[in-house]
Amino acid sequence: MDAATPSTVVEDPPIHILWINAGLSCDGDSVSLTAAMQPSIEEIVMGVLPGLPKIAVHWPLIDFECGPVGGADTFIEWFFKGERGEIDPFVLVVEGSIPNEKIKPEGYWCGFGDDPQTGQPITTSEWIDRLAPKALAVVAIGTCATYGGIHAMEGNPTGAMGVPDYLGWDWKSHAGIPIVCVPGCPIQPDNFSETLTYLLYQAAGSAPTIPLDDKLRPTWLFGATVHEGCDRAGYYEQGEFAQTYDSPKCLVKLGCWGPVVKCNVPKRGWMNGIGGCPNVGGICIACTMPGFPDKFMPFMDEPPGAKVSAGASGVYGAVIRKLRAITEHTVDQEPKWRRPGQLTTGYRKPW
């Protein structure tokens, strides 16, 4: 090569994030994600994390790629590009539960953009049909998208379901990645930003296949229960339960489902390590679980199983409290050898 000829650096194409928030939802997960700190959505978008591949985010809240210079005149054009195979790779993010469009006589439950050929809305389920087979990975954000959530409650007219119920629990992308579920109503923001970051590193070859449990949740985020990370758990062990919400004791008798709910909020907090339901005096209503909300209602009632377990803990805890009181009294004293008689310190008052 001629020394005068400038060298050209060929950059890898960006990984596109196609975000559909046109499922049945309140957009709470999108709003929650704006509070992410570890990492923040800004850090992901700007590519400031070492080794993170370049990405282009097409999210209704953030999209800097629209317009003639950005590559698409309209926001929805990026989704048509994904369908046509003009952007590769891309990660499909789905927010909101998926209604069953086959159980209505006319109209549609929810849609996202219009078909340029017919002028009719393209339903959310049709977009998933078009894009999921071509996606590097499909991520369901929030309990509505993961397991159906509030919209899938008994008696709902829409037949709403989560992405795994729609595509199938054994579904995998062309890259061999299962559906990734990040539940929460709404999501804990760092849980999603961390999961998305992991997938991006996996796409770059810098991380192994994302570890998921049998409900397709990242294991390192949802492997422990609320109870295991709760500051109030010690009171449960000692059989001390709150009777009112201003008590620092265990909230099980006030309706908390923490002992059986897989969620890391007590340890992680909500924003920058601060907050989280039991950390601020609220009960856990199990919003990260597949059975939410039907299996956990009414929310303020003591869980059925808690009557037995709390009763047993009350008996066991009473004994533990007495034994610990003896030990606490003992260790709260100075050792006897420090006072064999009159203690002379050598200290002299300066006046």
N, C-alpha and C positions, 0 to 999 in steps of 0.2 A: 504493500500500500504506500502511495506517495505520502511523504511526511507532511506535505501541505494540505492533504485531504483530511478534513475533519472526520474523526471517527463518530459513528452513530451508535447510540446505545438503544438496544431493543428492549423495551419494558414489557413485562408480563401484563396481559390484560387484567383489568380489575375484576374482582369478584363482586357481582351485583347483588344487592339485597332487594328483592321484590317483596314489598310488604302490603298485604291485603288486610285492611281493617274493616271490610264490608260484611263480615259475619254478623251474627246477632250479638251485639256487645254495646258497652257504654263508652268505649275508647279509654277506659280506665287504665289499661295496661300501657298504652302509648303515653298517657300522661305520667304514669308512674315511672316509666323509663327515663324521663327527662331528669329525674332525681338521682340516677345512677352515679356512683362515685368510684367504684372499684371493679372495672374501669368505668369511666364516664362515656357516654355516647359520643362526646366531642373527641375524646382520645381515640376511640375506634375509628370515627369518620376521618379524622386528620392523620391517622396512621402514625401516631407518635410512639406506639408500643414497639419495642425491638422485635424485628422478625415478622411483624404482622403484615400480611399482604395488603396491597392497596384495594380499597373497596369503593363502590359507588352505591349510595343508599337512596332507594326510591320508596320513601316513607311519606305518607301524607303530611306529617309534621315537619319533615326535613327532606328536601330534594333540591340540591344545587345544580342538578344536571339538566334541567329543562331549558327550553328555548333553543333557537337555531344553533347557537354556539355550543350548548351543552350536549347536543346529540339527539334531542327529541323535542318537537315543538310543544307537546302536551305531556302531562304527567302519565296519562294512561298509555301513551305510545310505548313506554318501556315494557309494559306487560305484553303488548302485541309483539315487540321485538323478542321477548323471551319465548313466546309461543312459536315464532317463526325460526327460532334457533339462531338469531342474530347476536345474542349476548350469551356468552358461555365462559366460565361457569356462573351460576347464580344460585342463591339460597332463597327459598320461598318461605316467608314468615306469614302465618295466618293468625289473625286476631278475631275472636268472636266464634260462637258455635255455628255449625253448618245446618241450615234448615233442610228439610226434605221437600224438594220442589215437586215431588210426584204425588203429594197427598192433598193437593188443592185443585179446585175446578177451574180456576182462571187466575191470571196475574202472576206475581212472583213474590217470594218472601223478602229476599234482599239481593241486590246486584251491585255491580262495580263497573261503571263505564257503559258505553253503548256500542253495539255492533255496527260498524260503519256500513255494512251491506244492508241491514234491515232497519237501523235506527232504533232497535229495541234494546233494552238493558241486557247486559250479560250477567247472569246470576253468579253468585259467589261459588256455588258448587261447580258450575261450568268452568270457571276460571281455574279451580283446583284440578278439574279433569284435564285441562289444557296444559297447565304448567307443571304439575307434580311429576309427570314422567320425565321431564327434561331438567328438573332441578338437581343440583348437587346434593342438597339436603332440604328437608321440610321441617320447619320448626313451628310448633303450636305454642303460642304465648297466652298465658292466662287460663284459668280453669274453664272458661266457656269454650275456648278452642281445644283444650286438651281432653276434657271429659263431658262437655255439654253445659255444665254450670247451671246458673239460674234459669236460663232459657229452656233447659231440658227437664225442668221440674215436672212432676206428675200432673197430667192434665193440660200440658201446653199444646196449642193447636198446630205448631210448626214441625213437630217431629225432630226437634233440634238434637244435634249430636256433636261430639268432638271429632277432630281430624282422624284419630285412630279408628273410631267407629265408622267413619266415612270411607277411608282408604283401606282399612283393614289393619289389625294389630301386628300382623307379620309383614306389612308393606316395607319395602326398602327402596331407596333411590337407585339410580343407575350406578352410583358410586358405592352402593352397598351399605348406605347409612340408614338405620331405622328412623322413623319419625321421632323427633326429639320434643319431649313435653316439658314445659316449664310452667307448672300450675301456680295459682294464687289469684285471689280476688280482691284487689289486683295483684300482680306479681310483685315480689320484693325486687326492686329495680336492679340491684347488683347481681341477683341470681340470673337474670336474663342476660345482662351485658357480659357476665363471665362465661355463660354458656355459649353465646354467640362468638366470643373471643376464642374459646376452645375450638369451635368448629372451624374458624378461620385458620387457626394454627394447624389443625388437622388437614385442611385443604392445602396448606403450604408444605405439608410433609414434616412438620415440626412437632406433632403430637400424635399419639396412638388413637385408635378408634374411641370415640367418646363412650365412657361406661354408663350404661343405663340399667335401671331395675326393671322388674316385670311390668311396671306401669309406664315405662319409657321415660322415667325421670332421671336426670343426672344423679348418680349414686352419691357423689361427694357432697351434694347439696341437700338431698332428701333421704339420706341413709339413717338419720336419727330422728327421734320424736321431739316434739315441743317440750315434753316433760324432761327429757334428758338434758336439755340445754337451759331449762328455766331456773331463774334465781329462787323461785318459790318451791322448788322440788324438795328441799330439805324439810320444809314444813309438812309436806305430804308424808314423808317417811316417819315423822314424829307424830303423825295423827292430828295435826293442827290445821283446821280448815276455816277459811274466812266465812263469816255469816253476812257481812256487808262489804260493799265494794271499796270502802276506804281502809280495808285491812291489808297488811302486807303478807298474810298467810296464803296457803294454797286455795285456788279458786274453783276446785273441782265441784264442790257442792253448789256453786253458783252457776254451773253450766259449762265449765271449761272441759274441752275434749283433749287437752294437751297430752295425756298419757298414751294416746293411741294415734296421734296425728303426726305424719311425717312432714316436718317443716323446720327450717333453721333460723327463723326470725328471732327467737329469744337470744340466740348467740350473736347473730349478725346485726340485729337492730334493723331499722328501716332506712333512715337517711344518714349516711356517714357514721354508722354505728349507733345511732340514737333512735329510740322508739321501738316499736314492735308490740303487738297486742298485750301479752302478759307483763311486759316490761313497764307498761304505763297503766296497769290496773285493769286491762280488758281481758275477757275470757277468750279462749281459742274456740272458734266456731267451725274449725276444720275446713277452711276454704281451699286448701291445697289437695283435698282428697277426692277420689273419683265419685264418691257418693254424695258430695256436696251439691245442693243443700238438703235434699230430702231426708237423708239418713240422720241428720244432726238437728232436726227441728223438733219442737220449738227450742230456740237457741238459749233461752235463759233457764231452762229446766236442767236439773242434775242428770247427767247421763245415766242410763239404766244400770250399766255395769259398775258405775261408781258407788252405788249404794253398798254393794258387797265389798269391793276393794277398799273403799274408804272406811267401812266399818271394821274390816280386818286391820287396816292401818291404824285405826283409832285405838284398838286393844294393844296391838304390838307397839305402837308409838308411845303409849303411856308408860310402858316398861322401859323403853329406850330413853325417854325423857328423864326418868328417875335415875337411871344409871349414869347418864351423861351429866346430870346435875351434880352428882357426887364427884365425878372426874373434873368437871369444870371448877368446882370449889377448890379441889386439891391443886390443880395446875394454876389457879389464879393467885397463889400465895408464893412468896419467896422461899427458896430452899432453907430448911432448918439450920444447916451448917453455917449459914451467914450470920446467925444470931446465937452463938453458944453462950453468951453472957452479955455484959454491957458492950455495945458496939462502939468502938472508937474509930472515927473516920479520919481524924487528922485535919479536919476542916476548921479553919479559923475565920470568924467573922471579920470583915474588913472595917468594922467600926466598933 
